[in-house]
């Protein structure tokens, strides 16, 4: 009897010891796992933190990312606030932003905008002085010899199609609108070669009526900033328009387009010289080194002439330089 009790007591002691060892291992594993998780979280935070200021951004910039990570859990309200703050920051950087096509009246603007397809505003500005000197009114251009117009427009590319469009829209202006450019969207888009983008350029800059100009720069940047994931221009226009009061639309278009041309380029955005780096979810897709980024800047930001031969005085006062005329080198 006594021997049996001793054996039972010894077996019980072994079970207790084994249970303690198992519990200790589980606790150690849990602690190690928590520490690893904390380290991983800290590492992720460190990698995705954007610089606090543009000047500081280029000092302690995070490593470049191959693909921009979307703002996690960003609500619609937070998106609106971020988008409007970006616009305010850009308004401080480009207080002199303006349409970069030279024009003196709505007719010149609508023609210049049609000609700007698949070429630069600079090239259009270098070409239109000769066109408007010879054909100053819709009546003149409507009656023009297409071959003579083609020769003038040759430097802009696709000159045959563009000649057909500008002569066609001039005829439409004469026949349907008494030689005057209409101030309504529904009328403008009926003109040959005029789509919503061109119509909003004219409405916003010739008539002072708000509109969003969704060109290639605008499309690229609003997707890069994750204001919208849409790719169709009309859907982009609607999505971005919902983030801003209507009164901001025209200036917003100028700010975004100017930023796309000068700093936030398609292939090599100058992230290290970007004033809105702390607000950009795509920060790091481009060059983050401040010195290297500055070398990527274009137009007045990089010390080069702008795109207009006759820019507004405010642009010249801010240090901008007029573009050279055609053939000036």
C-alpha positions in Angstrom: 0.0 0.0 0.0 2.7 2.5 1.0 4.7 1.7 -2.2 1.6 2.3 -4.4 0.9 5.7 -2.8 4.5 6.7 -3.4 4.3 5.8 -7.1 1.1 7.8 -7.6 2.5 10.8 -5.8 5.6 10.7 -8.0 3.5 10.5 -11.2 1.4 13.5 -10.1 4.5 15.6 -9.5 5.8 14.8 -13.0 2.5 16.0 -14.5 2.6 19.3 -12.6 6.2 19.9 -13.7 5.4 19.2 -17.4 2.4 21.6 -17.2 4.6 24.4 -15.8 7.2 23.9 -18.6 4.5 24.0 -21.3 3.0 27.2 -19.8 6.4 28.8 -19.6 7.1 28.0 -23.3 3.7 29.5 -24.4 4.4 32.7 -22.4 7.9 33.0 -23.9 6.5 32.5 -27.5 3.7 35.1 -26.9 6.2 37.7 -25.6 8.6 37.1 -28.5 5.7 37.3 -31.0 4.5 40.6 -29.5 8.0 42.1 -29.6 8.3 41.0 -33.3 4.9 42.5 -34.1 5.9 45.8 -32.4 9.2 45.9 -34.3 7.4 45.3 -37.6 4.8 48.0 -37.0 7.5 50.5 -36.1 9.4 49.6 -39.2 6.3 50.1 -41.4 5.5 53.5 -39.8 9.1 54.6 -40.3 9.1 53.7 -43.9 5.8 55.4 -44.8 6.1 58.7 -42.9 6.3 61.7 -45.3 8.5 64.7 -44.4 6.9 67.4 -42.3 7.9 70.2 -44.6 9.1 70.5 -48.2 12.5 71.8 -47.0 12.7 69.1 -44.3 11.3 66.6 -46.8 14.4 66.6 -48.8 16.6 66.3 -45.7 15.2 63.2 -44.0 13.2 61.8 -46.9 12.0 58.2 -46.7 13.3 55.6 -49.1 11.7 55.6 -52.5 8.7 53.3 -53.0 8.1 51.4 -56.2 4.3 51.8 -55.9 2.5 54.4 -53.9 0.5 53.1 -50.9 -3.0 54.6 -50.6 -3.8 56.6 -47.5 -5.1 53.9 -45.2 -8.6 54.4 -44.0 -8.9 57.9 -45.4 -12.5 59.0 -45.1 -14.3 61.2 -47.7 -14.1 64.1 -45.2 -10.3 63.6 -44.8 -9.9 63.4 -48.6 -11.7 66.7 -49.1 -9.5 68.3 -46.4 -6.3 66.9 -47.9 -7.2 67.9 -51.5 -8.2 71.4 -50.5 -5.0 71.8 -48.5 -2.9 70.7 -51.5 -4.7 73.4 -53.6 -4.0 76.0 -51.0 -0.3 75.1 -50.9 -0.1 75.2 -54.6 -1.8 78.6 -54.7 1.1 79.9 -52.6 3.7 78.3 -54.8 2.0 79.5 -58.1 0.2 82.7 -57.1 0.7 83.9 -60.7 -0.7 80.7 -62.4 -2.5 81.5 -65.6 -3.5 79.8 -68.9 -0.3 79.2 -70.8 -1.7 80.0 -74.2 -1.4 83.5 -75.6 -4.8 85.0 -76.5 -6.5 88.4 -76.7 -10.1 87.3 -77.1 -12.3 84.2 -76.9 -11.9 83.4 -80.6 -8.1 83.3 -80.2 -8.3 81.2 -77.1 -10.6 78.6 -78.6 -8.4 78.3 -81.7 -5.2 78.1 -79.7 -6.7 75.4 -77.4 -7.7 73.3 -80.3 -4.2 73.6 -81.8 -2.6 72.6 -78.4 -3.6 69.0 -78.8 -0.5 66.7 -79.1 1.9 69.6 -78.8 3.1 72.1 -76.2 1.5 75.5 -75.4 4.9 77.0 -76.2 4.8 75.7 -79.8 1.3 77.0 -80.2 2.2 80.4 -78.9 5.1 80.6 -81.3 2.8 79.7 -84.2 -0.5 81.6 -83.6 0.9 85.2 -84.1 1.3 84.5 -87.8 -2.2 82.8 -88.0 -4.0 85.6 -86.2 -2.2 88.3 -88.1 -3.5 86.9 -91.4 -6.9 85.7 -90.1 -7.9 87.9 -87.2 -11.6 87.0 -87.1 -13.8 83.9 -87.5 -15.0 85.3 -90.9 -11.4 85.5 -92.1 -10.4 82.0 -91.0 -13.7 80.5 -92.3 -12.9 81.8 -95.8 -9.2 80.9 -95.7 -7.4 78.7 -98.2 -6.7 75.4 -96.3 -3.3 74.9 -97.9 -2.2 78.3 -96.7 -3.4 77.6 -93.1 -1.7 74.2 -93.2 1.6 75.8 -94.0 1.2 78.1 -91.0 0.2 75.3 -88.6 2.8 72.8 -89.8 5.0 73.3 -86.7 2.2 72.2 -84.3 2.0 68.7 -85.8 -1.2 67.0 -87.2 -1.5 70.3 -89.1 -4.0 68.9 -91.7 -6.5 67.8 -89.1 -6.0 71.0 -87.1 -6.5 73.1 -90.2 -9.8 71.3 -90.8 -10.9 71.8 -87.2 -10.1 75.6 -86.9 -11.6 76.4 -90.3 -14.6 74.2 -89.4 -15.2 75.8 -86.0 -14.8 79.3 -87.6 -17.5 78.5 -90.2 -19.7 77.2 -87.3 -19.2 80.4 -85.4 -20.1 82.5 -88.4 -23.1 80.4 -89.4 -24.5 79.5 -86.0 -23.4 82.2 -83.6 -23.0 85.4 -85.6 -19.2 85.2 -85.5 -19.1 85.2 -81.7 -17.8 82.5 -79.5 -20.7 81.2 -77.3 -20.4 81.3 -73.6 -22.3 78.1 -72.9 -20.8 74.6 -72.5 -23.6 72.9 -74.6 -22.9 75.3 -77.5 -19.1 75.1 -77.4 -18.9 71.3 -77.5 -20.8 71.4 -80.8 -18.0 73.2 -82.5 -15.6 71.1 -84.6 -12.5 70.0 -82.6 -14.0 71.3 -79.3 -14.5 68.9 -76.4 -15.3 69.4 -72.8 -11.6 70.1 -71.9 -11.3 72.9 -74.5 -14.8 74.2 -73.6 -13.8 74.6 -69.9 -10.6 76.3 -70.9 -12.6 78.9 -72.8 -15.3 79.2 -70.3 -13.0 79.6 -67.3 -10.4 82.0 -68.9 -12.4 84.0 -71.5 -15.8 84.2 -69.7 -14.9 83.8 -66.0 -17.2 80.8 -65.7 -15.8 77.9 -63.4 -14.7 74.8 -65.1 -12.2 71.9 -64.5 -9.6 71.4 -67.3 -8.8 67.7 -67.4 -5.6 67.5 -69.5 -2.9 64.9 -69.3 -1.1 66.6 -66.4 -4.3 67.0 -64.4 -5.3 63.3 -64.9 -1.9 62.1 -63.9 -1.6 64.2 -60.7 -5.1 63.7 -59.3 -4.6 59.9 -59.6 -1.1 60.2 -58.1 -2.5 62.1 -55.2 -5.4 59.6 -55.0 -8.1 62.1 -55.3 -9.8 59.6 -57.6 -9.0 56.3 -59.3 -11.0 57.1 -62.4 -9.4 57.1 -65.8 -12.1 58.6 -67.9 -11.7 62.4 -68.2 -15.5 63.1 -67.6 -15.5 60.9 -64.5 -12.3 62.5 -63.3 -13.9 65.9 -63.7 -17.0 64.8 -61.7 -15.0 63.2 -58.9 -12.6 66.1 -58.4 -15.3 68.7 -58.8 -17.1 67.1 -55.9 -14.1 67.8 -53.6 -14.0 71.6 -54.2 -16.4 74.5 -54.3 -17.3 75.5 -57.9 -15.6 78.8 -57.5 -12.2 77.1 -57.1 -12.4 75.0 -60.3 -10.6 77.2 -62.8 -7.7 78.2 -60.5 -7.4 74.6 -59.3 -6.9 73.5 -62.9 -4.1 76.1 -63.3 -2.4 75.0 -60.0 -2.5 71.3 -60.8 -1.4 71.7 -64.4 1.5 74.1 -63.5 2.7 71.7 -60.8 2.6 68.8 -63.3 4.7 70.7 -65.8 7.2 72.1 -63.4 7.7 69.6 -60.6 5.5 66.5 -60.6 6.6 65.2 -64.0 5.3 61.9 -65.5 8.6 60.0 -65.6 10.8 61.7 -63.0 8.8 63.7 -60.4 11.0 65.9 -58.4 9.8 64.7 -55.0 12.8 66.2 -53.2 11.8 69.7 -54.3 8.1 69.3 -54.0 6.2 71.7 -51.7 3.4 69.3 -51.0 5.5 66.2 -50.3 3.9 65.8 -46.8 0.5 65.5 -48.3 1.3 63.2 -51.2 0.7 59.5 -50.9 3.0 58.9 -53.9 6.0 60.6 -52.3 9.1 58.6 -53.1 8.1 57.6 -56.6 10.5 60.2 -58.0 13.9 61.7 -57.0 14.0 62.5 -53.3 17.5 63.8 -53.1 17.1 67.6 -52.9 20.0 68.5 -55.1 19.2 66.0 -57.8 15.5 66.9 -57.6 16.2 70.6 -58.2 17.9 69.7 -61.5 14.7 68.2 -62.7 12.7 71.4 -62.3 11.3 73.1 -65.4 10.2 76.5 -66.6 10.7 79.4 -64.1 11.3 76.9 -61.2 14.4 75.7 -63.0 15.3 79.1 -64.4 14.0 78.5 -67.9 11.5 80.6 -69.9 7.8 80.0 -69.6 5.5 79.0 -72.4 3.9 82.4 -73.2 5.4 85.0 -75.5 3.1 87.6 -73.8 2.6 86.4 -70.2 0.6 88.4 -67.6 2.6 91.1 -65.7 2.2 89.2 -62.4 4.1 86.3 -63.9 7.0 88.6 -65.0 7.0 90.4 -61.6 7.4 87.0 -60.0 10.6 86.3 -62.0 9.1 84.5 -64.9 10.5 84.9 -68.4 8.6 85.2 -71.7 9.2 82.4 -74.3 11.1 83.2 -77.4 9.3 83.7 -80.7 9.3 81.0 -83.4 12.8 80.7 -85.0 14.6 82.5 -82.2 16.6 79.5 -81.2 
